[in-house]
Amino acid sequence: MSHSASQWGSPTATRRALLIHGMTMCSKSWEGIAQLLVAEGFFVIAPNLLGHGGRKCTNYRMSEFAEDLRPYFAMDTSYDVIISHSFGCSVNMLLLPFLPKTKETTVILVDPSIEITEEQVKMNQNRFVELTTNVKTAEEYMAENPAWSRLDSVLRVLGLAMVDPNTVEVFKRNKSWSIALTNIPPHVKITILASDPNLGANCVLEQIPRDVERLNVKLLPDIGHWIQYECPDAIMHAIPLPRTKL
């Protein structure tokens, strides 16, 4: 298991959660959600993806990002819930074959991109360069995002400061960015939390297949791409919890 990860709660907790951050973020960026999960009795692990949190990357293929996380599933290690955001959702979906078939896992995709055109890939590439070259201050992020706490803003800046600039190669070396949602394993339940299309959402509802078993989709009006900062309760409500907690 990678030493480049953040952990919250007790390893002896009866429930476990794995959190996968998005592009230009870091494991610490999950602090708010992690604390909510710990309060519900979870042990929480959030790895730093390749190229993030001070880590390097080599071939920049999506498959490498997923393979790098395989140790988190060693010896049939299971999780009650796996939560991912943005780019992390694409990595998350590649992890489904690693999940033990003996335990049901809830997978929450936070504003994922279901299909990305070549033009959008180039736009994301340019945005990556701009974000990492001209890193804004926490105060600037707070001014632009009134719903964010100061800690959220500080962790956003931390993630950007720790990204390997060469990770931009991800956008050049991966041709397919689609997320397959039609054949969900019987031991997996997926919830997609989609941001408001009027606020720069990644997730396009029209691209999500309908009537897929074990797939639930929820649109969050007036909530932008950063659902974990703007509306953490939406994520918590998507997690099966004891009836007394509902």
C-alpha positions as CSV (number, residue, x, y, z in Angstrom):
1,M,0.0,0.0,0.0
2,S,1.3,3.5,-0.9
3,H,2.6,5.5,2.0
4,S,1.3,8.6,0.2
5,A,-2.2,8.6,1.6
6,S,-4.3,10.3,4.3
7,Q,-6.1,8.3,7.0
8,W,-8.9,9.2,9.5
9,G,-10.5,7.3,12.2
10,S,-9.6,3.9,13.8
11,P,-8.3,1.0,11.7
12,T,-10.4,-1.2,13.9
13,A,-13.7,0.5,12.9
14,T,-16.3,-1.8,11.5
15,R,-16.8,0.2,8.3
16,R,-14.3,1.3,5.8
17,A,-14.3,4.1,3.1
18,L,-11.9,4.8,0.2
19,L,-11.8,8.3,-1.2
20,I,-10.3,9.1,-4.6
21,H,-9.6,12.7,-5.4
22,G,-9.8,14.5,-8.8
23,M,-7.2,16.1,-11.0
24,T,-5.0,18.8,-9.3
25,M,-6.2,17.8,-5.9
26,C,-4.7,15.7,-3.1
27,S,-5.7,13.2,-0.4
28,K,-6.1,15.9,2.2
29,S,-8.8,17.6,0.1
30,W,-11.2,15.1,1.5
31,E,-10.9,16.4,5.1
32,G,-14.5,17.5,5.5
33,I,-16.1,14.4,4.1
34,A,-13.6,12.2,6.0
35,Q,-14.5,13.7,9.3
36,L,-18.2,13.2,8.6
37,L,-17.5,9.5,7.8
38,V,-15.5,9.0,11.0
39,A,-18.4,10.4,13.0
40,E,-20.5,7.6,11.4
41,G,-18.0,4.9,12.5
42,F,-15.8,4.6,9.4
43,F,-12.1,4.1,9.0
44,V,-11.2,6.3,6.0
45,I,-8.3,6.1,3.5
46,A,-7.6,8.6,0.8
47,P,-4.6,7.9,-1.5
48,N,-2.7,10.5,-3.5
49,L,-3.1,9.6,-7.1
50,L,0.0,9.4,-9.3
51,G,1.3,12.8,-10.1
52,H,-0.4,14.3,-7.1
53,G,0.5,14.9,-3.5
54,G,4.2,15.1,-4.4
55,R,4.1,11.8,-6.3
56,K,5.5,11.2,-9.8
57,C,3.9,9.5,-12.7
58,T,5.5,7.5,-15.6
59,N,3.3,6.5,-18.6
60,Y,0.2,8.6,-17.6
61,R,-2.2,5.9,-18.8
62,M,-5.5,5.6,-16.9
63,S,-4.8,1.9,-16.4
64,E,-1.6,2.9,-14.5
65,F,-3.6,5.1,-12.1
66,A,-5.9,2.2,-11.3
67,E,-3.1,-0.4,-11.1
68,D,-1.3,1.9,-8.6
69,L,-4.3,1.6,-6.3
70,R,-4.4,-2.2,-6.4
71,P,-2.5,-2.6,-3.1
72,Y,-5.5,-1.0,-1.4
73,F,-7.4,-4.2,-2.3
74,A,-4.7,-6.7,-1.3
75,M,-5.8,-9.8,0.7
76,D,-9.5,-9.1,-0.3
77,T,-9.6,-5.8,1.6
78,S,-13.1,-4.5,1.1
79,Y,-14.8,-1.1,1.5
80,D,-18.4,-0.3,2.4
81,V,-18.2,2.8,0.2
82,I,-15.8,4.2,-2.4
83,I,-16.3,7.9,-3.2
84,S,-14.6,9.7,-6.1
85,H,-14.7,13.1,-7.6
86,S,-14.3,14.3,-11.2
87,F,-11.2,12.6,-12.8
88,G,-11.1,10.2,-9.8
89,C,-14.4,8.8,-11.0
90,S,-12.8,7.4,-14.2
91,V,-10.1,5.8,-12.0
92,N,-12.8,4.5,-9.6
93,M,-14.6,2.6,-12.4
94,L,-11.4,0.8,-13.3
95,L,-11.2,-0.5,-9.8
96,L,-14.4,-2.4,-9.9
97,P,-12.7,-5.7,-10.9
98,F,-10.5,-5.4,-7.8
99,L,-13.6,-5.4,-5.4
100,P,-14.3,-8.7,-3.5
101,K,-17.4,-10.3,-4.8
102,T,-18.4,-11.4,-1.4
103,K,-19.3,-7.9,-0.1
104,E,-21.6,-5.3,-1.5
105,T,-19.8,-2.0,-2.2
106,T,-21.5,1.4,-2.6
107,V,-19.7,3.5,-5.2
108,I,-20.4,7.2,-5.3
109,L,-19.3,9.2,-8.4
110,V,-19.3,12.9,-7.6
111,D,-19.9,14.9,-10.8
112,P,-18.1,12.5,-13.2
113,S,-17.5,13.1,-16.9
114,I,-19.4,10.3,-18.7
115,E,-18.2,11.2,-22.2
116,I,-15.5,13.7,-23.1
117,T,-14.9,15.0,-26.6
118,E,-11.5,15.6,-28.0
119,E,-12.1,19.3,-27.8
120,Q,-13.0,19.0,-24.1
121,V,-9.8,17.0,-23.5
122,K,-7.8,19.9,-25.0
123,M,-9.7,22.4,-22.9
124,N,-9.0,20.4,-19.8
125,Q,-5.3,20.2,-20.8
126,N,-5.1,24.0,-21.1
127,R,-7.0,24.5,-17.8
128,F,-4.5,22.1,-16.1
129,V,-1.6,24.3,-17.3
130,E,-3.3,27.5,-16.2
131,L,-4.3,26.2,-12.8
132,T,-0.8,24.8,-12.0
133,T,1.1,27.7,-13.5
134,N,-0.8,30.5,-11.9
135,V,-1.9,29.1,-8.6
136,K,-4.5,31.3,-6.9
137,T,-4.5,32.0,-3.2
138,A,-6.9,30.6,-0.7
139,E,-8.5,34.0,-0.3
140,E,-9.1,34.2,-4.1
141,Y,-10.8,30.8,-4.0
142,M,-13.0,31.9,-1.0
143,A,-14.0,35.0,-2.9
144,E,-15.0,33.0,-6.0
145,N,-16.7,30.2,-4.0
146,P,-18.7,31.6,-1.1
147,A,-19.9,28.1,-0.1
148,W,-16.4,26.9,0.6
149,S,-14.8,27.0,4.0
150,R,-11.4,28.5,4.5
151,L,-10.0,25.0,5.0
152,D,-11.5,23.8,1.7
153,S,-9.8,26.7,0.0
154,V,-6.5,26.1,1.6
155,L,-6.6,22.4,0.7
156,R,-7.5,23.3,-2.9
157,V,-4.3,25.4,-3.1
158,L,-2.3,22.6,-1.4
159,G,-3.4,20.2,-4.0
160,L,-2.4,22.5,-6.9
161,A,1.0,23.2,-5.2
162,M,1.8,19.5,-5.0
163,V,0.9,18.4,-8.5
164,D,3.6,17.2,-10.8
165,P,3.3,19.6,-13.9
166,N,4.1,16.6,-16.2
167,T,0.8,15.0,-15.2
168,V,-0.7,17.2,-18.0
169,E,0.4,14.3,-20.2
170,V,-2.7,12.4,-19.0
171,F,-4.7,14.4,-21.4
172,K,-2.4,13.7,-24.3
173,R,-1.9,9.9,-23.8
174,N,-5.4,8.7,-23.2
175,K,-7.8,8.5,-26.1
176,S,-10.9,7.1,-24.5
177,W,-12.5,9.0,-21.6
178,S,-15.9,7.3,-21.5
179,I,-17.3,5.7,-18.4
180,A,-19.1,2.4,-19.0
181,L,-22.3,2.2,-16.8
182,T,-24.3,-0.6,-18.5
183,N,-22.7,-3.7,-16.9
184,I,-22.5,-3.0,-13.2
185,P,-21.4,-6.0,-11.2
186,P,-24.0,-7.6,-8.9
187,H,-22.0,-6.8,-5.8
188,V,-21.8,-3.0,-6.6
189,K,-24.3,-0.2,-6.4
190,I,-23.4,3.1,-8.0
191,T,-24.8,6.5,-7.2
192,I,-24.0,9.5,-9.5
193,L,-24.3,12.9,-8.0
194,A,-24.6,15.4,-10.8
195,S,-24.0,19.1,-10.4
196,D,-26.2,21.8,-11.8
197,P,-25.7,22.1,-15.6
198,N,-25.9,25.9,-15.2
199,L,-23.0,25.9,-12.8
200,G,-20.3,24.2,-14.9
201,A,-21.2,20.6,-14.2
202,N,-19.0,17.8,-15.7
203,C,-21.8,15.3,-15.7
204,V,-24.3,15.4,-18.6
205,L,-27.5,13.6,-17.7
206,E,-28.3,12.8,-21.3
207,Q,-25.1,10.7,-21.5
208,I,-26.2,8.4,-18.6
209,P,-27.9,5.2,-19.7
210,R,-31.5,4.8,-18.3
211,D,-33.0,1.9,-16.4
212,V,-29.7,0.4,-15.5
213,E,-29.9,-1.9,-12.5
214,R,-28.0,-0.8,-9.4
215,L,-27.5,2.7,-10.8
216,N,-29.0,5.7,-9.1
217,V,-28.6,9.3,-10.4
218,K,-29.3,12.4,-8.4
219,L,-29.2,16.0,-9.8
220,L,-28.3,18.7,-7.3
221,P,-29.8,22.0,-8.3
222,D,-27.8,25.1,-7.5
223,I,-24.7,23.1,-6.6
224,G,-21.5,23.4,-8.6
225,H,-18.8,20.9,-9.5
226,W,-17.3,20.9,-6.0
227,I,-20.1,19.0,-4.3
228,Q,-17.9,17.8,-1.5
229,Y,-17.3,21.4,-0.5
230,E,-20.7,22.9,-1.4
231,C,-23.1,20.2,-0.3
232,P,-21.3,17.4,1.7
233,D,-24.7,16.2,3.0
234,A,-25.6,15.0,-0.5
235,I,-22.7,12.6,-0.4
236,M,-23.5,11.4,3.1
237,H,-27.1,10.8,2.2
238,A,-26.0,8.5,-0.6
239,I,-24.2,6.2,1.8
240,P,-26.3,3.4,3.4
241,L,-26.2,4.1,7.1
242,P,-28.0,2.4,10.0
243,R,-31.7,3.2,10.0
244,T,-31.3,5.3,13.2
245,K,-29.0,7.6,11.4
246,L,-31.4,8.4,8.6
